[in-house]
Amino acid sequence: MLSTFRSGSIPAMDRELVRNRSLLNQGIRNHFITRDYLEVETPVLSPTLIPETSIENFETQFRSDFHPHRTCYLIPSPEIHMKQLIARGSGNIFQLARCFRNSEQIGPLHNPEFTMLEWYTMEADYIDSIAETEELFGSLAQPHTPEHMLPPFRRMSMAQAFWDGVGIDLEKVQSFSQIRTAAEKLGLTPTAMRTTWEDEFNRIFLTFIEPGLPQDHPLVLTDYPHQIRTLAKRKAGTPYRERWELYGGGVELANCYSEETDSTEVAAFFAQEYASLIEQRTASGGVIPDIDDSYHTIFDAAFPRCSGVALGVDRLFMAIHAIKTIQGVILFPFSDRILYRTERYES
């Protein structure tokens, strides 16, 4: 059985859009290369992943007549390999990577396959990375770039966002019962499903905080609660982690950490997150990726202090050019290929 598009159904390619996307990629490369960052390419297909309960994965099989068969995964980000390069002495690095995330909605801001810009700066922390990201946005600016995408960035802590938005002092809702009570007072009905501190935090944030964030300039939202498990360092003497997310026009564009370089902390993260992932995916039937139990050993005494930023290039292009849907910036959006009805005929 063969498939074919209906006659006359394929729109003409928007060459100007493709040209502008090419110029954006060139601008990104020029920015980092002139600052002595090394461009790298890492695998898209991997036999192991970093365990992340918030991300569903694509699974496939390596098959060979000469080697054992092996389950592999499409990477959700290049982090797992880029950090191995740092451990080998790469210095400052960046990459425009193809990334894949399963079980997300197909909508204006999501496509299962997307382009991520990820870079790591040595001897830097998350605050240093704000300045680097501002410089990147400044170097990419064009006469048509809307003001809300131009530096300088606004900065706001997550604690300030919660206090301004709903009057919650995050440091007074550190237990699950406290944050659930706060959510109920805001009118959020408790769910029958088992939830965590992070679940309740996200319900409040997505319902009340995120829609009201300032949009006149890019906004850096800093210092995420430590209960949201990530490979970001704890901020000394506080209940927060050295992490920020960048919003442009109300849309999340980038995520940044002061990278955790303590092998004991990395091992603990892997163990805790993988246990939660097994429990979650066993119940849902989702993919449980293999992990590398020795991964934490790359974080030895020689591993440098560093900060990493992951930025969605498709969303960045949308924001710069005032395009409303991610389908408008990807040449072959997944939604078109799986939802478009084709004529079929017997061969």
Summary of the structure (lengths in Angstrom):
residues: 347
radius of gyration: 21.4
end to end distance: 5.8
largest distance: 69.4
contacts: 988
relative contact order: 0.17
helix: 37%
strand: 23%
